[in-house]
Structures are given as structure tokens and as C-alpha cells.
Amino acid sequence: MPPKRKSYSADYKLQVVKYAAENGNQAAERKFGMSEKLVRDWRKTEVTLTLMKKTKKANRGLKARWPELEERVHRWVLEQRAAGRGLSTVQLRLHALVVAKEMNINDFAGGPSWCYRFMQHNRLSIRARTTLCQKLPADFQAKVDSFREFVEKQVTEYNVSLDNIINMDEVPLTFDIPIKSLDGSTQHGLQ
């Protein structure tokens, strides 16, 4: 089994780089107990290491190749959401292609991988539009009160301690949703 890889903070890497600059890469290898290649790699990325947060261990995540394009697309997504419009990744990609054409960016493909990286960079997600069960029934409050009375009655009748009561949240499911069967006929309810 190969040895487990270690990760080092940017601050530690900069200490190694400083020592290597003063004493040489091989001396840093001996003092810190790591390969000379690692020391050389860190010396090459010294500027990046100084810009990183001191406790950060890796410089993951690529910067946007077209930051202006992505900024315009991000603003458009926020405008669409503010207007209450749903978006798909296909719509987002098509709009990005239009913006790229307006900005004379010829090497922009706007593929699915770009789309998902863009969404990840900007902390966006696809929202599913739901239409069923959004309105509460007219007798909602009466049902809630009835349920509370039922629970209180059960607690006292069976002497249930409060430590044994938990809350379980479930997704509401309507049992009278029309379902199309394989033969094309419409049926009601779950089978």
C-alpha cells in the first residue's frame, strides 16, 4: 500500500520556500523531510502561495476563462429569477452563446461542462418548479387543531413521556394524482 499523501498549508509551504531560497532545495528537503521536487514546485508557485489564505492547503478551482461573459450571464440569471421565471441549463447555455457572440468571443462553446462549472462558481442550482399541493386546503386550521387534540389525547392516555416524542418531516404526497397507464388510460390514485 503506498504511503498516505500529506497536505500542507500555504503558510508552511512558504516557510519551506523561504528556507530553500536561503539554503538551497536539497537543504530544505533534508530539514523538512520532503522531496526536492516538491520544494522546486512550491518555489515555482511562490507568488500564488503568497496570495492564498495562509491556512488553505490546495489551490483548487480554475478561474473563469471569460469572466466578463460569466458576469453578464450571472446577472441575467438573477434577473430571470427575480421575475419568477424558471430556467433550464439549456436556456442558460443558449443565452451564454448569444452573449459570447455579442462580445465577439469565437472560441466559446458553452457546453454542459462549462454550464455546470459556471453554476458551481456562482453557487447556482436548478430549481424544480412545483405546481401540485401549493395551496393549503380551506379547512387547514381545523385539521391542525384536530390533530393536536388527537396527539395530546394519545400522550395522556398512554402516558408517553416528552422524551419519546419526535418530529418527522415528510414530503406531502397526494393520492389522487391522475396517472397514465401503459395503455394510455387515466387512473386515479397510487396502485
C-alpha positions as a Markdown table, in Angstrom:
| # | Residue | x | y | z |
|---|---|---|---|---|
| 1 | Met | 0.0 | 0.0 | 0.0 |
| 2 | Pro | 1.5 | 3.4 | -1.0 |
| 3 | Pro | 2.2 | 5.9 | 1.8 |
| 4 | Lys | -0.6 | 8.3 | 2.5 |
| 5 | Arg | -0.1 | 11.7 | 0.9 |
| 6 | Lys | 0.3 | 14.7 | 3.2 |
| 7 | Ser | -1.2 | 18.1 | 2.6 |
| 8 | Tyr | 0.5 | 21.3 | 3.8 |
| 9 | Ser | -0.9 | 24.8 | 4.4 |
| 10 | Ala | 0.2 | 27.7 | 2.3 |
| 11 | Asp | 2.0 | 29.2 | 5.3 |
| 12 | Tyr | 4.1 | 26.0 | 5.8 |
| 13 | Lys | 4.9 | 25.9 | 2.1 |
| 14 | Leu | 6.1 | 29.5 | 2.2 |
| 15 | Gln | 8.4 | 28.6 | 5.2 |
| 16 | Val | 9.9 | 25.8 | 3.1 |
| 17 | Val | 10.3 | 28.1 | 0.1 |
| 18 | Lys | 12.0 | 30.8 | 2.2 |
| 19 | Tyr | 14.4 | 28.3 | 3.7 |
| 20 | Ala | 15.1 | 26.8 | 0.2 |
| 21 | Ala | 15.8 | 30.3 | -1.2 |
| 22 | Glu | 18.4 | 30.9 | 1.6 |
| 23 | Asn | 19.9 | 27.4 | 1.9 |
| 24 | Gly | 19.0 | 25.5 | -1.3 |
| 25 | Asn | 16.4 | 22.9 | -2.3 |
| 26 | Gln | 18.4 | 19.9 | -1.0 |
| 27 | Ala | 18.9 | 21.5 | 2.4 |
| 28 | Ala | 15.1 | 22.2 | 2.5 |
| 29 | Glu | 14.5 | 18.6 | 1.6 |
| 30 | Arg | 16.6 | 17.4 | 4.5 |
| 31 | Lys | 15.3 | 19.8 | 7.0 |
| 32 | Phe | 11.6 | 19.4 | 6.3 |
| 33 | Gly | 11.6 | 15.8 | 5.2 |
| 34 | Met | 10.0 | 16.1 | 1.8 |
| 35 | Ser | 11.2 | 15.5 | -1.8 |
| 36 | Glu | 13.3 | 18.1 | -3.6 |
| 37 | Lys | 10.8 | 18.1 | -6.4 |
| 38 | Leu | 8.0 | 19.2 | -4.1 |
| 39 | Val | 10.3 | 22.1 | -2.9 |
| 40 | Arg | 11.0 | 23.1 | -6.5 |
| 41 | Asp | 7.3 | 23.0 | -7.4 |
| 42 | Trp | 6.5 | 25.2 | -4.4 |
| 43 | Arg | 9.3 | 27.7 | -5.3 |
| 44 | Lys | 7.7 | 28.0 | -8.8 |
| 45 | Thr | 4.3 | 28.8 | -7.3 |
| 46 | Glu | 5.6 | 31.2 | -4.6 |
| 47 | Val | 3.6 | 34.1 | -5.9 |
| 48 | Thr | 0.4 | 32.1 | -5.9 |
| 49 | Leu | 1.2 | 30.8 | -2.4 |
| 50 | Thr | 1.6 | 34.4 | -1.1 |
| 51 | Leu | -1.8 | 35.3 | -2.5 |
| 52 | Met | -3.6 | 32.3 | -0.9 |
| 53 | Lys | -5.1 | 32.2 | 2.5 |
| 54 | Lys | -2.4 | 31.0 | 4.9 |
| 55 | Thr | -4.4 | 28.1 | 6.2 |
| 56 | Lys | -5.5 | 26.9 | 2.7 |
| 57 | Lys | -3.9 | 23.7 | 1.7 |
| 58 | Ala | -4.7 | 23.5 | -2.1 |
| 59 | Asn | -5.2 | 25.8 | -4.9 |
| 60 | Arg | -8.2 | 24.0 | -6.4 |
| 61 | Gly | -10.8 | 25.5 | -8.8 |
| 62 | Leu | -10.0 | 27.2 | -12.0 |
| 63 | Lys | -10.6 | 30.8 | -12.6 |
| 64 | Ala | -13.2 | 31.7 | -15.2 |
| 65 | Arg | -11.8 | 31.8 | -18.7 |
| 66 | Trp | -14.3 | 34.5 | -19.7 |
| 67 | Pro | -15.1 | 36.5 | -16.5 |
| 68 | Glu | -17.0 | 39.3 | -18.2 |
| 69 | Leu | -19.2 | 36.9 | -20.1 |
| 70 | Glu | -19.9 | 34.9 | -16.9 |
| 71 | Glu | -20.7 | 38.1 | -15.0 |
| 72 | Arg | -23.2 | 39.1 | -17.7 |
| 73 | Val | -24.8 | 35.6 | -17.7 |
| 74 | His | -24.9 | 35.6 | -13.9 |
| 75 | Arg | -26.7 | 39.0 | -13.8 |
| 76 | Trp | -29.2 | 37.7 | -16.4 |
| 77 | Val | -29.9 | 34.5 | -14.4 |
| 78 | Leu | -30.6 | 36.7 | -11.3 |
| 79 | Glu | -32.9 | 38.9 | -13.3 |
| 80 | Gln | -34.8 | 35.9 | -14.6 |
| 81 | Arg | -35.2 | 34.5 | -11.1 |
| 82 | Ala | -36.3 | 37.9 | -9.7 |
| 83 | Ala | -39.0 | 37.9 | -12.4 |
| 84 | Gly | -40.1 | 34.5 | -11.2 |
| 85 | Arg | -39.1 | 32.7 | -14.4 |
| 86 | Gly | -37.7 | 29.2 | -14.3 |
| 87 | Leu | -34.5 | 28.4 | -16.2 |
| 88 | Ser | -33.0 | 25.2 | -17.6 |
| 89 | Thr | -29.4 | 24.6 | -18.3 |
| 90 | Val | -30.2 | 24.6 | -22.0 |
| 91 | Gln | -31.7 | 28.1 | -21.7 |
| 92 | Leu | -28.6 | 29.2 | -19.7 |
| 93 | Arg | -26.2 | 27.8 | -22.3 |
| 94 | Leu | -28.1 | 29.4 | -25.2 |
| 95 | His | -28.1 | 32.8 | -23.6 |
| 96 | Ala | -24.4 | 32.4 | -22.9 |
| 97 | Leu | -23.8 | 31.7 | -26.6 |
| 98 | Val | -25.7 | 34.8 | -27.5 |
| 99 | Val | -23.7 | 36.9 | -25.1 |
| 100 | Ala | -20.4 | 35.4 | -26.4 |
| 101 | Lys | -21.4 | 36.3 | -29.9 |
| 102 | Glu | -22.2 | 39.9 | -28.8 |
| 103 | Met | -18.8 | 40.1 | -27.1 |
| 104 | Asn | -17.0 | 38.6 | -30.2 |
| 105 | Ile | -15.8 | 35.6 | -28.3 |
| 106 | Asn | -15.3 | 33.0 | -31.0 |
| 107 | Asp | -13.8 | 30.1 | -29.0 |
| 108 | Phe | -16.7 | 29.8 | -26.5 |
| 109 | Ala | -18.6 | 26.5 | -26.9 |
| 110 | Gly | -20.9 | 26.8 | -23.9 |
| 111 | Gly | -21.2 | 23.1 | -23.4 |
| 112 | Pro | -22.7 | 21.2 | -20.5 |
| 113 | Ser | -19.4 | 21.0 | -18.6 |
| 114 | Trp | -19.0 | 24.8 | -18.8 |
| 115 | Cys | -22.6 | 25.3 | -17.7 |
| 116 | Tyr | -22.1 | 23.1 | -14.6 |
| 117 | Arg | -18.8 | 24.8 | -13.7 |
| 118 | Phe | -20.4 | 28.2 | -14.1 |
| 119 | Met | -23.3 | 27.2 | -11.8 |
| 120 | Gln | -20.8 | 25.8 | -9.3 |
| 121 | His | -18.7 | 29.0 | -9.3 |
| 122 | Asn | -21.7 | 31.2 | -8.8 |
| 123 | Arg | -23.5 | 28.9 | -6.4 |
| 124 | Leu | -26.5 | 28.4 | -8.6 |
| 125 | Ser | -28.7 | 25.4 | -8.8 |
| 126 | Ile | -31.5 | 24.1 | -10.9 |
| 127 | Arg | -34.8 | 24.6 | -9.2 |
| 128 | Ala | -37.7 | 22.3 | -9.9 |
| 129 | Arg | -41.0 | 24.0 | -10.5 |
| 130 | Thr | -43.7 | 22.5 | -8.4 |
| 131 | Thr | -47.4 | 23.2 | -9.0 |
| 132 | Leu | -49.2 | 20.5 | -7.2 |
| 133 | Cys | -50.2 | 20.9 | -3.5 |
| 134 | Gln | -49.1 | 24.5 | -3.2 |
| 135 | Lys | -52.3 | 25.9 | -1.8 |
| 136 | Leu | -53.5 | 24.9 | 1.7 |
| 137 | Pro | -57.0 | 23.5 | 2.0 |
| 138 | Ala | -59.7 | 25.8 | 3.3 |
| 139 | Asp | -60.2 | 23.7 | 6.5 |
| 140 | Phe | -56.4 | 23.6 | 7.2 |
| 141 | Gln | -56.6 | 25.2 | 10.6 |
| 142 | Ala | -59.4 | 23.0 | 11.8 |
| 143 | Lys | -57.4 | 19.9 | 10.7 |
| 144 | Val | -54.3 | 21.2 | 12.6 |
| 145 | Asp | -56.3 | 21.8 | 15.7 |
| 146 | Ser | -57.9 | 18.4 | 15.5 |
| 147 | Phe | -54.5 | 16.7 | 15.0 |
| 148 | Arg | -53.1 | 18.5 | 18.1 |
| 149 | Glu | -56.1 | 17.4 | 20.2 |
| 150 | Phe | -55.6 | 13.8 | 19.0 |
| 151 | Val | -51.9 | 13.8 | 19.9 |
| 152 | Glu | -52.5 | 15.3 | 23.3 |
| 153 | Lys | -55.2 | 12.7 | 24.0 |
| 154 | Gln | -52.8 | 9.9 | 22.9 |
| 155 | Val | -50.0 | 11.3 | 25.1 |
| 156 | Thr | -52.1 | 11.4 | 28.2 |
| 157 | Glu | -54.0 | 8.1 | 27.5 |
| 158 | Tyr | -50.8 | 6.1 | 27.0 |
| 159 | Asn | -48.6 | 8.1 | 29.4 |
| 160 | Val | -46.0 | 8.9 | 26.8 |
| 161 | Ser | -43.0 | 11.0 | 28.1 |
| 162 | Leu | -41.9 | 14.0 | 26.1 |
| 163 | Asp | -38.5 | 12.4 | 25.6 |
| 164 | Asn | -40.2 | 9.7 | 23.4 |
| 165 | Ile | -41.8 | 12.2 | 21.0 |
| 166 | Ile | -40.0 | 13.2 | 17.8 |
| 167 | Asn | -40.8 | 15.2 | 14.7 |
| 168 | Met | -40.6 | 13.5 | 11.4 |
| 169 | Asp | -41.0 | 15.8 | 8.4 |
| 170 | Glu | -42.2 | 14.1 | 5.2 |
| 171 | Val | -42.9 | 15.3 | 1.7 |
| 172 | Pro | -46.6 | 15.6 | 1.3 |
| 173 | Leu | -48.0 | 13.2 | -1.4 |
| 174 | Thr | -51.4 | 13.5 | -2.9 |
| 175 | Phe | -53.0 | 10.1 | -3.6 |
| 176 | Asp | -55.5 | 11.4 | -6.2 |
| 177 | Ile | -52.9 | 12.5 | -8.8 |
| 178 | Pro | -54.0 | 11.3 | -12.3 |
| 179 | Ile | -51.7 | 8.5 | -13.5 |
| 180 | Lys | -51.4 | 7.5 | -17.1 |
| 181 | Ser | -51.1 | 3.7 | -17.5 |
| 182 | Leu | -49.2 | 2.0 | -20.3 |
| 183 | Asp | -52.4 | 1.6 | -22.4 |
| 184 | Gly | -52.9 | 5.4 | -22.3 |
| 185 | Ser | -55.9 | 5.4 | -20.0 |
| 186 | Thr | -56.0 | 7.7 | -17.0 |
| 187 | Gln | -56.3 | 6.2 | -13.5 |
| 188 | His | -56.5 | 8.0 | -10.1 |
| 189 | Gly | -54.5 | 7.1 | -7.0 |
| 190 | Leu | -51.5 | 5.1 | -6.4 |
| 191 | Gln | -51.5 | 1.5 | -7.5 |
